Amino acid sequence: MADTCVAPDGKEMWTFGLTSKLMTVVLTLTLAFIPLTIFIFGPKLLFYVGGTFGYYLRKKTEGRRARILETVEKDEKEFAEKGERRDSEEWESVDAYAVGTARNGEKGDKEWDGIVGFFHPFWWALQKLFEKMR
């Protein structure tokens, strides 16, 4: 009697097709702990894999980065030695009607803060496009 395990209705224990009852218990416990293990160790594994990938990318692009920084430094020195100024009036040729309505030095309307203000030029462009299509 100690070798058998039966359910209250008299049927034998469900063994998933395995002959050994010990293997059935081990398999059931293993399958039960997989989600818990992923929940606990998953973020740590992703952190490790991401760090390793980042280290690999940094080492791989180190030479290119050094060359770019060297070129930029050389260009800045040449620009400083020439003593030339860039055309400061170039920014004035930007179309002013596509942006907000605030006067120079004043704050813009509250309605153009945040995400609404970011998408305002796009919305304005869409309105003008639809007006042309009419």
N, CA, C and O atoms as a GROMACS GRO file, in nm:
protein
  536
    1MET      N    1   0.081  -0.119   0.000
    1MET     CA    2   0.000   0.000   0.000
    1MET      C    3   0.086   0.126   0.000
    1MET      O    4   0.045   0.226  -0.059
    2ALA      N    5   0.203   0.126   0.063
    2ALA     CA    6   0.289   0.242   0.070
    2ALA      C    7   0.351   0.273  -0.065
    2ALA      O    8   0.392   0.387  -0.088
    3ASP      N    9   0.358   0.174  -0.158
    3ASP     CA   10   0.417   0.196  -0.289
    3ASP      C   11   0.321   0.261  -0.387
    3ASP      O   12   0.364   0.307  -0.492
    4THR      N   13   0.196   0.265  -0.356
    4THR     CA   14   0.099   0.321  -0.450
    4THR      C   15   0.046   0.453  -0.399
    4THR      O   16   0.038   0.478  -0.278
    5CYS      N   17   0.010   0.535  -0.493
    5CYS     CA   18  -0.049   0.665  -0.461
    5CYS      C   19  -0.177   0.676  -0.542
    5CYS      O   20  -0.173   0.668  -0.665
    6VAL      N   21  -0.287   0.692  -0.476
    6VAL     CA   22  -0.414   0.700  -0.546
    6VAL      C   23  -0.486   0.827  -0.507
    6VAL      O   24  -0.469   0.883  -0.399
    7ALA      N   25  -0.568   0.870  -0.600
    7ALA     CA   26  -0.650   0.988  -0.576
    7ALA      C   27  -0.768   0.948  -0.489
    7ALA      O   28  -0.796   0.829  -0.475
    8PRO      N   29  -0.839   1.046  -0.432
    8PRO     CA   30  -0.954   1.013  -0.346
    8PRO      C   31  -1.061   0.931  -0.417
    8PRO      O   32  -1.134   0.856  -0.352
    9ASP      N   33  -1.071   0.944  -0.550
    9ASP     CA   34  -1.172   0.865  -0.620
    9ASP      C   35  -1.123   0.725  -0.657
    9ASP      O   36  -1.197   0.649  -0.718
   10GLY      N   37  -0.999   0.690  -0.620
   10GLY     CA   38  -0.947   0.556  -0.642
   10GLY      C   39  -0.859   0.542  -0.765
   10GLY      O   40  -0.802   0.435  -0.787
   11LYS      N   41  -0.847   0.646  -0.847
   11LYS     CA   42  -0.763   0.639  -0.967
   11LYS      C   43  -0.617   0.658  -0.928
   11LYS      O   44  -0.586   0.718  -0.826
   12GLU      N   45  -0.526   0.605  -1.014
   12GLU     CA   46  -0.384   0.621  -0.986
   12GLU      C   47  -0.339   0.764  -1.019
   12GLU      O   48  -0.407   0.838  -1.090
   13MET      N   49  -0.222   0.798  -0.965
   13MET     CA   50  -0.165   0.931  -0.986
   13MET      C   51  -0.134   0.954  -1.133
   13MET      O   52  -0.089   0.862  -1.202
   14TRP      N   53  -0.157   1.076  -1.181
   14TRP     CA   54  -0.126   1.111  -1.319
   14TRP      C   55   0.024   1.124  -1.333
   14TRP      O   56   0.084   1.201  -1.258
   15THR      N   57   0.087   1.053  -1.426
   15THR     CA   58   0.234   1.048  -1.434
   15THR      C   59   0.289   1.108  -1.562
   15THR      O   60   0.408   1.091  -1.590
   16PHE      N   61   0.210   1.178  -1.640
   16PHE     CA   62   0.254   1.238  -1.766
   16PHE      C   63   0.314   1.137  -1.862
   16PHE      O   64   0.394   1.173  -1.947
   17GLY      N   65   0.277   1.012  -1.850
   17GLY     CA   66   0.330   0.908  -1.936
   17GLY      C   67   0.463   0.853  -1.891
   17GLY      O   68   0.519   0.766  -1.957
   18LEU      N   69   0.516   0.902  -1.780
   18LEU     CA   70   0.643   0.852  -1.729
   18LEU      C   71   0.616   0.732  -1.639
   18LEU      O   72   0.514   0.726  -1.570
   19THR      N   73   0.709   0.638  -1.640
   19THR     CA   74   0.689   0.517  -1.561
   19THR      C   75   0.726   0.538  -1.415
   19THR      O   76   0.666   0.478  -1.327
   20SER      N   77   0.825   0.623  -1.389
   20SER     CA   78   0.870   0.646  -1.252
   20SER      C   79   0.791   0.761  -1.189
   20SER      O   80   0.781   0.869  -1.248
   21LYS      N   81   0.737   0.739  -1.073
   21LYS     CA   82   0.663   0.844  -1.003
   21LYS      C   83   0.759   0.954  -0.955
   21LYS      O   84   0.719   1.070  -0.946
   22LEU      N   85   0.882   0.919  -0.925
   22LEU     CA   86   0.982   1.018  -0.884
   22LEU      C   87   1.012   1.114  -1.000
   22LEU      O   88   1.023   1.235  -0.980
   23MET      N   89   1.025   1.061  -1.121
   23MET     CA   90   1.050   1.147  -1.237
   23MET      C   91   0.932   1.240  -1.263
   23MET      O   92   0.950   1.353  -1.306
   24THR      N   93   0.812   1.191  -1.236
   24THR     CA   94   0.693   1.274  -1.254
   24THR      C   95   0.696   1.392  -1.158
   24THR      O   96   0.666   1.505  -1.199
   25VAL      N   97   0.731   1.369  -1.034
   25VAL     CA   98   0.739   1.476  -0.934
   25VAL      C   99   0.849   1.575  -0.971
   25VAL      O  100   0.829   1.696  -0.963
   26VAL      N  101   0.965   1.525  -1.012
   26VAL     CA  102   1.076   1.612  -1.051
   26VAL      C  103   1.038   1.698  -1.172
   26VAL      O  104   1.066   1.817  -1.175
   27LEU      N  105   0.974   1.636  -1.271
   27LEU     CA  106   0.931   1.710  -1.390
   27LEU      C  107   0.828   1.817  -1.354
   27LEU      O  108   0.836   1.929  -1.403
   28THR      N  109   0.733   1.784  -1.270
   28THR     CA  110   0.630   1.880  -1.230
   28THR      C  111   0.692   1.998  -1.154
   28THR      O  112   0.656   2.113  -1.181
   29LEU      N  113   0.782   1.970  -1.061
   29LEU     CA  114   0.847   2.079  -0.986
   29LEU      C  115   0.933   2.165  -1.078
   29LEU      O  116   0.937   2.287  -1.062
   30THR      N  117   1.002   2.102  -1.172
   30THR     CA  118   1.085   2.178  -1.264
   30THR      C  119   1.000   2.272  -1.349
   30THR      O  120   1.032   2.390  -1.364
   31LEU      N  121   0.891   2.220  -1.403
   31LEU     CA  122   0.803   2.304  -1.484
   31LEU      C  123   0.737   2.415  -1.402
   31LEU      O  124   0.710   2.523  -1.454
   32ALA      N  125   0.712   2.389  -1.276
   32ALA     CA  126   0.650   2.489  -1.191
   32ALA      C  127   0.746   2.603  -1.156
   32ALA      O  128   0.703   2.717  -1.141
   33PHE      N  129   0.875   2.572  -1.144
   33PHE     CA  130   0.971   2.674  -1.103
   33PHE      C  131   1.033   2.750  -1.220
   33PHE      O  132   1.105   2.847  -1.196
   34ILE      N  133   1.008   2.711  -1.343
   34ILE     CA  134   1.063   2.783  -1.457
   34ILE      C  135   1.014   2.928  -1.462
   34ILE      O  136   1.097   3.018  -1.476
   35PRO      N  137   0.885   2.956  -1.451
   35PRO     CA  138   0.842   3.097  -1.453
   35PRO      C  139   0.901   3.179  -1.338
   35PRO      O  140   0.938   3.295  -1.356
   36LEU      N  141   0.910   3.119  -1.220
   36LEU     CA  142   0.968   3.189  -1.106
   36LEU      C  143   1.116   3.220  -1.131
   36LEU      O  144   1.163   3.329  -1.099
   37THR      N  145   1.188   3.125  -1.187
   37THR     CA  146   1.329   3.144  -1.216
   37THR      C  147   1.348   3.254  -1.320
   37THR      O  148   1.436   3.338  -1.307
   38ILE      N  149   1.264   3.253  -1.423
   38ILE     CA  150   1.274   3.358  -1.525
   38ILE      C  151   1.243   3.494  -1.464
   38ILE      O  152   1.310   3.592  -1.496
   39PHE      N  153   1.144   3.501  -1.378
   39PHE     CA  154   1.107   3.627  -1.314
   39PHE      C  155   1.221   3.681  -1.228
   39PHE      O  156   1.244   3.802  -1.226
   40ILE      N  157   1.291   3.594  -1.159
   40ILE     CA  158   1.400   3.638  -1.070
   40ILE      C  159   1.529   3.664  -1.145
   40ILE      O  160   1.592   3.768  -1.126
   41PHE      N  161   1.570   3.571  -1.231
   41PHE     CA  162   1.700   3.581  -1.296
   41PHE      C  163   1.695   3.644  -1.435
   41PHE      O  164   1.800   3.675  -1.492
   42GLY      N  165   1.576   3.663  -1.491
   42GLY     CA  166   1.565   3.722  -1.625
   42GLY      C  167   1.624   3.861  -1.634
   42GLY      O  168   1.705   3.886  -1.724
   43PRO      N  169   1.587   3.954  -1.545
   43PRO     CA  170   1.645   4.088  -1.552
   43PRO      C  171   1.797   4.089  -1.534
   43PRO      O  172   1.867   4.166  -1.598
   44LYS      N  173   1.846   4.004  -1.446
   44LYS     CA  174   1.991   3.998  -1.424
   44LYS      C  175   2.061   3.946  -1.549
   44LYS      O  176   2.168   3.995  -1.585
   45LEU      N  177   2.001   3.848  -1.614
   45LEU     CA  178   2.058   3.794  -1.736
   45LEU      C  179   2.058   3.900  -1.847
   45LEU      O  180   2.157   3.915  -1.918
   46LEU      N  181   1.947   3.972  -1.861
   46LEU     CA  182   1.942   4.078  -1.962
   46LEU      C  183   2.044   4.188  -1.933
   46LEU      O  184   2.107   4.240  -2.026
   47PHE      N  185   2.061   4.222  -1.806
   47PHE     CA  186   2.161   4.323  -1.767
   47PHE      C  187   2.301   4.276  -1.806
   47PHE      O  188   2.381   4.353  -1.858
   48TYR      N  189   2.331   4.151  -1.780
   48TYR     CA  190   2.463   4.095  -1.811
   48TYR      C  191   2.485   4.091  -1.962
   48TYR      O  192   2.590   4.132  -2.011
   49VAL      N  193   2.386   4.041  -2.036
   49VAL     CA  194   2.399   4.031  -2.182
   49VAL      C  195   2.410   4.171  -2.243
   49VAL      O  196   2.491   4.192  -2.334
   50GLY      N  197   2.330   4.266  -2.195
   50GLY     CA  198   2.336   4.402  -2.246
   50GLY      C  199   2.471   4.468  -2.216
   50GLY      O  200   2.526   4.537  -2.302
   51GLY      N  201   2.523   4.446  -2.097
   51GLY     CA  202   2.654   4.501  -2.063
   51GLY      C  203   2.765   4.443  -2.148
   51GLY      O  204   2.855   4.515  -2.191
   52THR      N  205   2.758   4.313  -2.172
   52THR     CA  206   2.857   4.248  -2.256
   52THR      C  207   2.849   4.300  -2.399
   52THR      O  208   2.952   4.326  -2.462
   53PHE      N  209   2.729   4.316  -2.451
   53PHE     CA  210   2.710   4.368  -2.586
   53PHE      C  211   2.760   4.512  -2.596
   53PHE      O  212   2.823   4.549  -2.695
   54GLY      N  213   2.732   4.594  -2.494
   54GLY     CA  214   2.778   4.732  -2.492
   54GLY      C  215   2.930   4.741  -2.489
   54GLY      O  216   2.990   4.823  -2.558
   55TYR      N  217   2.992   4.655  -2.408
   55TYR     CA  218   3.138   4.651  -2.401
   55TYR      C  219   3.197   4.614  -2.536
   55TYR      O  220   3.295   4.673  -2.580
   56TYR      N  221   3.136   4.515  -2.602
   56TYR     CA  222   3.182   4.473  -2.734
   56TYR      C  223   3.171   4.588  -2.834
   56TYR      O  224   3.265   4.612  -2.911
   57LEU      N  225   3.058   4.659  -2.834
   57LEU     CA  226   3.041   4.771  -2.927
   57LEU      C  227   3.141   4.883  -2.900
   57LEU      O  228   3.195   4.942  -2.993
   58ARG      N  229   3.164   4.913  -2.771
   58ARG     CA  230   3.260   5.019  -2.738
   58ARG      C  231   3.400   4.983  -2.787
   58ARG      O  232   3.469   5.068  -2.844
   59LYS      N  233   3.442   4.859  -2.765
   59LYS     CA  234   3.575   4.816  -2.809
   59LYS      C  235   3.585   4.815  -2.961
   59LYS      O  236   3.689   4.850  -3.017
   60LYS      N  237   3.478   4.775  -3.027
   60LYS     CA  238   3.479   4.765  -3.173
   60LYS      C  239   3.488   4.903  -3.238
   60LYS      O  240   3.554   4.918  -3.341
   61THR      N  241   3.424   5.004  -3.180
   61THR     CA  242   3.419   5.137  -3.240
   61THR      C  243   3.517   5.236  -3.176
   61THR      O  244   3.512   5.355  -3.206
   62GLU      N  245   3.603   5.188  -3.091
   62GLU     CA  246   3.696   5.277  -3.021
   62GLU      C  247   3.788   5.352  -3.117
   62GLU      O  248   3.811   5.471  -3.098
   63GLY      N  249   3.839   5.285  -3.218
   63GLY     CA  250   3.929   5.349  -3.315
   63GLY      C  251   3.859   5.457  -3.396
   63GLY      O  252   3.914   5.566  -3.415
   64ARG      N  253   3.738   5.427  -3.443
   64ARG     CA  254   3.662   5.527  -3.520
   64ARG      C  255   3.629   5.648  -3.434
   64ARG      O  256   3.638   5.762  -3.480
   65ARG      N  257   3.592   5.623  -3.310
   65ARG     CA  258   3.559   5.734  -3.220
   65ARG      C  259   3.680   5.823  -3.198
   65ARG      O  260   3.667   5.946  -3.198
   66ALA      N  261   3.797   5.762  -3.178
   66ALA     CA  262   3.919   5.840  -3.157
   66ALA      C  263   3.952   5.924  -3.280
   66ALA      O  264   3.992   6.040  -3.266
   67ARG      N  265   3.936   5.867  -3.400
   67ARG     CA  266   3.963   5.942  -3.522
   67ARG      C  267   3.866   6.060  -3.538
   67ARG      O  268   3.906   6.169  -3.578
   68ILE      N  269   3.740   6.037  -3.507
   68ILE     CA  270   3.641   6.145  -3.518
   68ILE      C  271   3.673   6.258  -3.422
   68ILE      O  272   3.671   6.375  -3.459
   69LEU      N  273   3.704   6.222  -3.296
   69LEU     CA  274   3.739   6.325  -3.197
   69LEU      C  275   3.864   6.401  -3.238
   69LEU      O  276   3.873   6.522  -3.218
   70GLU      N  277   3.960   6.330  -3.295
   70GLU     CA  278   4.084   6.394  -3.340
   70GLU      C  279   4.055   6.491  -3.455
   70GLU      O  280   4.110   6.601  -3.458
   71THR      N  281   3.971   6.451  -3.547
   71THR     CA  282   3.935   6.538  -3.660
   71THR      C  283   3.859   6.661  -3.613
   71THR      O  284   3.885   6.772  -3.661
   72VAL      N  285   3.767   6.643  -3.520
   72VAL     CA  286   3.691   6.756  -3.468
   72VAL      C  287   3.783   6.853  -3.395
   72VAL      O  288   3.771   6.974  -3.411
   73GLU      N  289   3.874   6.801  -3.316
   73GLU     CA  290   3.968   6.886  -3.244
   73GLU      C  291   4.056   6.965  -3.340
   73GLU      O  292   4.082   7.084  -3.320
   74LYS      N  293   4.102   6.898  -3.446
   74LYS     CA  294   4.184   6.965  -3.547
   74LYS      C  295   4.105   7.075  -3.617
   74LYS      O  296   4.156   7.185  -3.638
   75ASP      N  297   3.980   7.045  -3.653
   75ASP     CA  298   3.895   7.146  -3.719
   75ASP      C  299   3.869   7.266  -3.629
   75ASP      O  300   3.869   7.380  -3.675
   76GLU      N  301   3.846   7.241  -3.500
   76GLU     CA  302   3.822   7.351  -3.406
   76GLU      C  303   3.946   7.439  -3.392
   76GLU      O  304   3.934   7.562  -3.383
   77LYS      N  305   4.063   7.378  -3.391
   77LYS     CA  306   4.187   7.457  -3.382
   77LYS      C  307   4.205   7.543  -3.507
   77LYS      O  308   4.242   7.660  -3.497
   78GLU      N  309   4.178   7.485  -3.624
   78GLU     CA  310   4.190   7.561  -3.748
   78GLU      C  311   4.091   7.678  -3.750
   78GLU      O  312   4.126   7.788  -3.792
   79PHE      N  313   3.970   7.653  -3.705
   79PHE     CA  314   3.868   7.758  -3.702
   79PHE      C  315   3.908   7.870  -3.606
   79PHE      O  316   3.889   7.988  -3.636
   80ALA      N  317   3.963   7.831  -3.490
   80ALA     CA  318   4.004   7.932  -3.391
   80ALA      C  319   4.124   8.012  -3.442
   80ALA      O  320   4.133   8.132  -3.414
   81GLU      N  321   4.215   7.950  -3.517
   81GLU     CA  322   4.331   8.020  -3.570
   81GLU      C  323   4.293   8.121  -3.678
   81GLU      O  324   4.354   8.228  -3.687
   82LYS      N  325   4.193   8.088  -3.759
   82LYS     CA  326   4.149   8.180  -3.864
   82LYS      C  327   4.083   8.304  -3.806
   82LYS      O  328   4.095   8.412  -3.862
   83GLY      N  329   4.015   8.288  -3.694
   83GLY     CA  330   3.950   8.400  -3.629
   83GLY      C  331   3.827   8.450  -3.703
   83GLY      O  332   3.781   8.561  -3.677
   84GLU      N  333   3.775   8.371  -3.793
   84GLU     CA  334   3.657   8.412  -3.869
   84GLU      C  335   3.532   8.393  -3.786
   84GLU      O  336   3.525   8.307  -3.698
   85ARG      N  337   3.434   8.474  -3.817
   85ARG     CA  338   3.303   8.458  -3.753
   85ARG      C  339   3.208   8.404  -3.857
   85ARG      O  340   3.218   8.437  -3.975
   86ARG      N  341   3.118   8.324  -3.813
   86ARG     CA  342   3.015   8.274  -3.904
   86ARG      C  343   2.914   8.385  -3.930
   86ARG      O  344   2.900   8.478  -3.850
   87ASP      N  345   2.843   8.375  -4.040
   87ASP     CA  346   2.742   8.474  -4.075
   87ASP      C  347   2.630   8.469  -3.971
   87ASP      O  348   2.552   8.374  -3.968
   88SER      N  349   2.625   8.570  -3.887
   88SER     CA  350   2.527   8.570  -3.778
   88SER      C  351   2.387   8.606  -3.825
   88SER      O  352   2.291   8.590  -3.750
   89GLU      N  353   2.373   8.656  -3.948
   89GLU     CA  354   2.242   8.694  -3.998
   89GLU      C  355   2.172   8.580  -4.070
   89GLU      O  356   2.058   8.595  -4.116
   90GLU      N  357   2.238   8.467  -4.079
   90GLU     CA  358   2.183   8.353  -4.152
   90GLU      C  359   2.054   8.302  -4.088
   90GLU      O  360   1.964   8.257  -4.158
   91TRP      N  361   2.045   8.308  -3.957
   91TRP     CA  362   1.927   8.256  -3.887
   91TRP      C  363   1.802   8.338  -3.915
   91TRP      O  364   1.690   8.290  -3.898
   92GLU      N  365   1.820   8.463  -3.958
   92GLU     CA  366   1.705   8.550  -3.981
   92GLU      C  367   1.625   8.511  -4.105
   92GLU      O  368   1.512   8.557  -4.122
   93SER      N  369   1.680   8.428  -4.191
   93SER     CA  370   1.610   8.390  -4.313
   93SER      C  371   1.514   8.273  -4.290
   93SER      O  372   1.453   8.224  -4.385
   94VAL      N  373   1.500   8.228  -4.168
   94VAL     CA  374   1.408   8.119  -4.135
   94VAL      C  375   1.265   8.172  -4.141
   94VAL      O  376   1.239   8.284  -4.096
   95ASP      N  377   1.174   8.094  -4.194
   95ASP     CA  378   1.034   8.136  -4.202
   95ASP      C  379   0.975   8.144  -4.063
   95ASP      O  380   0.970   8.044  -3.991
   96ALA      N  381   0.930   8.261  -4.024
   96ALA     CA  382   0.879   8.282  -3.889
   96ALA      C  383   0.733   8.243  -3.876
   96ALA      O  384   0.686   8.221  -3.764
   97TYR      N  385   0.659   8.232  -3.986
   97TYR     CA  386   0.517   8.205  -3.976
   97TYR      C  387   0.486   8.059  -3.940
   97TYR      O  388   0.373   8.027  -3.906
   98ALA      N  389   0.584   7.970  -3.948
   98ALA     CA  390   0.558   7.828  -3.925
   98ALA      C  391   0.563   7.792  -3.777
   98ALA      O  392   0.524   7.681  -3.739
   99VAL      N  393   0.609   7.880  -3.695
   99VAL     CA  394   0.625   7.848  -3.553
   99VAL      C  395   0.520   7.922  -3.472
   99VAL      O  396   0.417   7.962  -3.527
  100GLY      N  397   0.544   7.942  -3.342
  100GLY     CA  398   0.445   8.003  -3.253
  100GLY      C  399   0.420   8.150  -3.280
  100GLY      O  400   0.463   8.204  -3.382
  101THR      N  401   0.347   8.214  -3.188
  101THR     CA  402   0.306   8.353  -3.210
  101THR      C  403   0.364   8.448  -3.107
  101THR      O  404   0.319   8.563  -3.099
  102ALA      N  405   0.461   8.406  -3.028
  102ALA     CA  406   0.517   8.493  -2.924
  102ALA      C  407   0.608   8.597  -2.988
  102ALA      O  408   0.678   8.569  -3.085
  103ARG      N  409   0.606   8.717  -2.931
  103ARG     CA  410   0.695   8.822  -2.979
  103ARG      C  411   0.835   8.796  -2.924
  103ARG      O  412   0.852   8.716  -2.832
  104ASN      N  413   0.932   8.863  -2.980
  104ASN     CA  414   1.071   8.844  -2.941
  104ASN      C  415   1.090   8.876  -2.793
  104ASN      O  416   1.055   8.985  -2.747
  105GLY      N  417   1.145   8.784  -2.719
  105GLY     CA  418   1.173   8.802  -2.578
  105GLY      C  419   1.059   8.766  -2.485
  105GLY      O  420   1.078   8.759  -2.364
  106GLU      N  421   0.940   8.743  -2.539
  106GLU     CA  422   0.825   8.708  -2.456
  106GLU      C  423   0.804   8.558  -2.457
  106GLU      O  424   0.849   8.487  -2.547
  107LYS      N  425   0.734   8.510  -2.355
  107LYS     CA  426   0.702   8.368  -2.348
  107LYS      C  427   0.587   8.335  -2.441
  107LYS      O  428   0.501   8.420  -2.467
  108GLY      N  429   0.586   8.212  -2.491
  108GLY     CA  430   0.479   8.168  -2.578
  108GLY      C  431   0.352   8.142  -2.498
  108GLY      O  432   0.355   8.135  -2.375
  109ASP      N  433   0.242   8.126  -2.569
  109ASP     CA  434   0.115   8.095  -2.504
  109ASP      C  435   0.124   7.961  -2.431
  109ASP      O  436   0.200   7.873  -2.471
  110LYS      N  437   0.046   7.947  -2.324
  110LYS     CA  438   0.044   7.823  -2.248
  110LYS      C  439  -0.004   7.706  -2.332
  110LYS      O  440   0.036   7.592  -2.310
  111GLU      N  441  -0.090   7.734  -2.430
  111GLU     CA  442  -0.146   7.626  -2.509
  111GLU      C  443  -0.041   7.556  -2.595
  111GLU      O  444  -0.068   7.447  -2.646
  112TRP      N  445   0.076   7.614  -2.613
  112TRP     CA  446   0.178   7.552  -2.696
  112TRP      C  447   0.288   7.487  -2.613
  112TRP      O  448   0.396   7.461  -2.666
  113ASP      N  449   0.265   7.461  -2.486
  113ASP     CA  450   0.364   7.393  -2.402
  113ASP      C  451   0.358   7.242  -2.426
  113ASP      O  452   0.256   7.188  -2.468
  114GLY      N  453   0.469   7.176  -2.398
  114GLY     CA  454   0.473   7.030  -2.398
  114GLY      C  455   0.452   6.967  -2.535
  114GLY      O  456   0.500   7.018  -2.636
  115ILE      N  457   0.382   6.858  -2.536
  115ILE     CA  458   0.365   6.779  -2.657
  115ILE      C  459   0.284   6.853  -2.762
  115ILE      O  460   0.306   6.834  -2.882
  116VAL      N  461   0.191   6.937  -2.718
  116VAL     CA  462   0.110   7.014  -2.812
  116VAL      C  463   0.201   7.111  -2.888
  116VAL      O  464   0.188   7.126  -3.010
  117GLY      N  465   0.292   7.175  -2.818
  117GLY     CA  466   0.384   7.267  -2.883
  117GLY      C  467   0.479   7.197  -2.976
  117GLY      O  468   0.520   7.253  -3.078
  118PHE      N  469   0.516   7.075  -2.943
  118PHE     CA  470   0.606   6.999  -3.030
  118PHE      C  471   0.539   6.966  -3.163
  118PHE      O  472   0.601   6.978  -3.269
  119PHE      N  473   0.412   6.923  -3.157
  119PHE     CA  474   0.343   6.882  -3.279
  119PHE      C  475   0.276   6.998  -3.352
  119PHE      O  476   0.221   6.978  -3.460
  120HIS      N  477   0.280   7.118  -3.297
  120HIS     CA  478   0.214   7.232  -3.360
  120HIS      C  479   0.260   7.255  -3.504
  120HIS      O  480   0.174   7.272  -3.591
  121PRO      N  481   0.389   7.258  -3.535
  121PRO     CA  482   0.429   7.281  -3.674
  121PRO      C  483   0.377   7.173  -3.769
  121PRO      O  484   0.343   7.202  -3.884
  122PHE      N  485   0.371   7.050  -3.722
  122PHE     CA  486   0.321   6.942  -3.807
  122PHE      C  487   0.172   6.960  -3.832
  122PHE      O  488   0.125   6.941  -3.944
  123TRP      N  489   0.099   6.997  -3.730
  123TRP     CA  490  -0.045   7.020  -3.744
  123TRP      C  491  -0.070   7.137  -3.839
  123TRP      O  492  -0.160   7.131  -3.923
  124TRP      N  493   0.009   7.241  -3.825
  124TRP     CA  494  -0.003   7.357  -3.911
  124TRP      C  495   0.022   7.318  -4.056
  124TRP      O  496  -0.051   7.360  -4.146
  125ALA      N  497   0.125   7.236  -4.080
  125ALA     CA  498   0.158   7.193  -4.216
  125ALA      C  499   0.045   7.108  -4.274
  125ALA      O  500   0.012   7.120  -4.392
  126LEU      N  501  -0.014   7.022  -4.193
  126LEU     CA  502  -0.126   6.941  -4.240
  126LEU      C  503  -0.246   7.028  -4.277
  126LEU      O  504  -0.312   7.004  -4.378
  127GLN      N  505  -0.274   7.129  -4.195
  127GLN     CA  506  -0.386   7.219  -4.225
  127GLN      C  507  -0.364   7.290  -4.358
  127GLN      O  508  -0.456   7.302  -4.439
  128LYS      N  509  -0.242   7.339  -4.380
  128LYS     CA  510  -0.212   7.408  -4.506
  128LYS      C  511  -0.223   7.313  -4.625
  128LYS      O  512  -0.269   7.353  -4.732
  129LEU      N  513  -0.179   7.187  -4.606
  129LEU     CA  514  -0.190   7.088  -4.712
  129LEU      C  515  -0.337   7.061  -4.748
  129LEU      O  516  -0.372   7.054  -4.865
  130PHE      N  517  -0.421   7.047  -4.647
  130PHE     CA  518  -0.563   7.021  -4.671
  130PHE      C  519  -0.631   7.142  -4.736
  130PHE      O  520  -0.721   7.126  -4.819
  131GLU      N  521  -0.588   7.263  -4.699
  131GLU     CA  522  -0.643   7.382  -4.761
  131GLU      C  523  -0.609   7.388  -4.909
  131GLU      O  524  -0.691   7.429  -4.990
  132LYS      N  525  -0.487   7.346  -4.945
  132LYS     CA  526  -0.447   7.344  -5.085
  132LYS      C  527  -0.525   7.239  -5.165
  132LYS      O  528  -0.554   7.258  -5.283
  133MET      N  529  -0.558   7.130  -5.098
  133MET     CA  530  -0.628   7.020  -5.167
  133MET      C  531  -0.774   7.054  -5.194
  133MET      O  532  -0.835   6.992  -5.281
  134ARG      N  533  -0.831   7.150  -5.122
  134ARG     CA  534  -0.973   7.185  -5.140
  134ARG      C  535  -0.998   7.257  -5.268
  134ARG      O  536  -1.112   7.293  -5.297
   0.00000   0.00000   0.00000
